[in-house]
Amino acid sequence: MANLNNTVGTVFIGSLLSMLLFGVTITQTINYFQSGHNDGWFVVFVVFLSLLLDILHAALGTHGTYLYVVGSIGNPENLILIPWSFVALIIVTSFTVAVVRLLFVRRIWYLSNKNYFVTGIQVLFGVAALAVGICAGVRAFSLSTFQNVDDTPWLIYTTTGCDLLSDTCIACTLYYYLYRGSTGFKGTSKLLHKIALYVVGTGVLTVIWDILEIVTYKTSNTLLFGVFYISLSKLYTNALLASLNARPMIQRKMEHSVSYLKSFGSEGTRQGSKDARDRIVRNDVELQSTVITLGMNSHSESGTLTIDETATQSSEKVMQL
């Protein structure tokens, strides 16, 4: 019974968690298209591709779980065999993660004012993680038992380590640029800090998942690491969709801050303070530009917002990005 708990039990829990997250993915995808986001073709393409990869991941995970669980009934010797569909998950997960990172790196591209060096580092880490994942997946196809996996620990350490490095780098870079965008007004600065924490928070969970996978693989002689391995891809897809679906909430908060700045700016003008008005204009444009960048739309480079535009017009432009 102990062997079943450590093998079939962990695979079952990992598969169950993965399917629960797949349900969340479907819900978020429906919410994304029903919300009427006016995104460019690139963002829509990435969402579709992420969904297709997630469906493929769910199919392979279900197939592998069936082979492993049902195939072991009356044949306990099959508990050490690795279903080929579980091995294929390595490659599918690598491509899913790479697709999701495309949009997060694109955010960095705009937040850094198209800094080639900063963005290039993110691209380098992302490409390296994808290459390592593909190589590890190809190598894993030659492994027939879980004992072989124990004999080749670099498969786990390199793939998870590269993902951990890339995700940490992206999260820290995003937080830096968003936090640096603080204005001189408490309300707008507080909003930018909240946006920064939310954006980083969507990626922190994947970092924690990577760490737990490495720790459980290193410290446990069971298949406990499989719980995190099987469900990892779903976390990335949901992080992407959650960041896209959160834009209406960010828009509402922005409208409130912009309305405040507009009223304050009018008062500053009546007092004849040109410097105060100029500062408010800069802060308003900076705040709206940050939210625009987070919209991650292919049209984000068009249009410059000024404080003379109405809050409604500003919010419409944010949602058109």
Residue pairs with C-beta under 8 A, 6 or more apart in sequence:
3 76
3 79
4 79
6 221
6 222
6 223
6 224
7 72
7 79
7 222
7 223
8 68
8 69
8 72
8 79
10 222
10 223
10 224
10 226
10 227
11 64
11 65
11 68
11 69
11 223
11 226
11 230
12 65
12 69
13 227
14 226
14 227
14 228
14 229
14 230
14 231
15 61
15 62
15 64
15 65
15 230
17 227
17 230
17 231
18 57
18 58
18 61
18 230
18 231
18 233
18 234
19 58
19 61
19 62
21 231
21 234
21 235
21 238
22 54
22 57
22 58
22 234
24 234
24 238
25 51
25 54
25 234
25 237
25 238
25 241
28 238
28 241
28 242
28 245
29 47
29 51
29 241
31 241
31 245
32 47
32 241
32 244
32 245
35 245
35 248
37 43
37 244
37 247
37 319
38 297
38 319
38 320
38 321
39 244
39 295
39 296
39 297
39 298
39 321
40 297
40 298
40 299
41 298
42 298
43 103
43 244
43 296
43 297
43 298
46 99
46 100
46 102
46 103
46 240
47 240
47 241
47 244
49 99
50 96
50 99
50 100
50 237
50 240
50 241
51 237
53 92
53 95
53 96
53 99
53 233
53 237
54 96
54 233
54 234
54 237
56 92
57 89
57 92
57 93
57 96
57 233
57 234
60 85
60 86
60 88
60 89
60 92
61 85
61 86
61 89
61 230
63 83
63 85
64 83
64 84
64 85
64 86
64 89
67 83
67 85
68 78
68 79
68 81
68 83
68 86
71 78
71 81
71 83
72 78
72 79
80 145
80 146
80 147
81 144
81 145
81 146
82 140
82 143
82 144
82 145
82 146
82 148
82 149
84 141
86 230
87 137
87 140
87 141
87 143
88 137
89 229
89 230
89 233
90 133
90 136
90 137
90 140
90 159
91 133
91 134
91 137
91 138
92 233
93 133
93 232
93 233
94 129
94 130
94 133
94 134
94 137
94 159
95 130
96 233
96 236
96 237
97 129
97 130
97 133
97 163
97 233
97 236
98 126
98 129
98 130
100 236
100 237
100 239
100 240
101 122
101 126
101 166
101 170
103 240
103 243
103 296
104 122
104 170
104 174
104 203
104 240
105 119
105 122
105 123
105 126
105 170
106 296
107 174
107 199
107 293
107 294
107 296
108 118
108 119
108 122
108 170
108 173
108 174
108 177
109 115
109 119
110 293
110 300
110 301
111 174
111 177
111 178
111 181
111 290
111 293
112 118
112 119
112 173
112 177
118 173
121 169
122 166
122 169
122 170
122 173
125 162
125 165
125 166
125 169
125 170
126 166
128 162
128 166
129 159
129 162
129 163
129 165
129 166
132 158
132 159
132 162
133 159
133 162
133 163
136 155
136 158
136 159
139 152
139 155
140 149
140 155
143 149
143 152
146 223
149 155
149 156
153 217
156 213
156 214
156 217
156 225
157 214
160 210
160 213
160 214
161 214
163 206
163 210
164 207
164 210
164 211
164 214
167 203
167 206
167 207
167 210
168 207
170 203
171 200
171 203
171 204
171 207
172 200
174 196
174 199
174 200
174 203
175 196
175 197
175 199
175 200
178 192
178 193
178 195
178 196
178 199
178 290
179 192
179 193
179 196
181 192
181 286
181 287
181 290
182 189
182 192
182 193
183 189
183 192
183 283
183 286
183 287
184 279
184 283
185 261
185 283
187 257
187 260
188 257
188 261
188 283
188 287
191 253
191 254
191 257
191 287
192 287
192 290
194 253
195 250
195 290
195 291
195 294
198 246
199 243
199 294
202 239
202 242
202 243
203 239
205 235
205 239
206 232
206 235
206 236
206 239
209 228
209 231
209 232
209 235
210 228
210 232
212 228
213 225
213 228
213 229
213 232
214 225
216 224
216 225
216 227
216 228
217 225
243 294
243 296
244 296
247 294
247 295
247 318
247 319
248 319
250 291
250 294
251 291
251 315
251 318
251 319
254 287
254 288
254 291
254 314
254 315
254 318
255 311
255 312
255 314
255 315
257 287
258 284
258 287
258 288
258 311
258 314
258 315
259 311
261 280
261 283
261 284
261 287
261 307
262 284
262 307
262 311
264 280
265 277
265 280
265 281
265 284
265 307
268 276
268 277
268 280
269 277
280 307
281 306
281 307
284 305
284 306
284 307
285 304
285 305
285 306
285 307
288 305
288 314
288 317
288 318
289 305
291 318
292 300
292 305
292 317
292 318
292 321
293 300
295 318
295 319
295 321
296 321
297 320
297 321
299 320
299 321
300 321
303 317
305 314
305 317
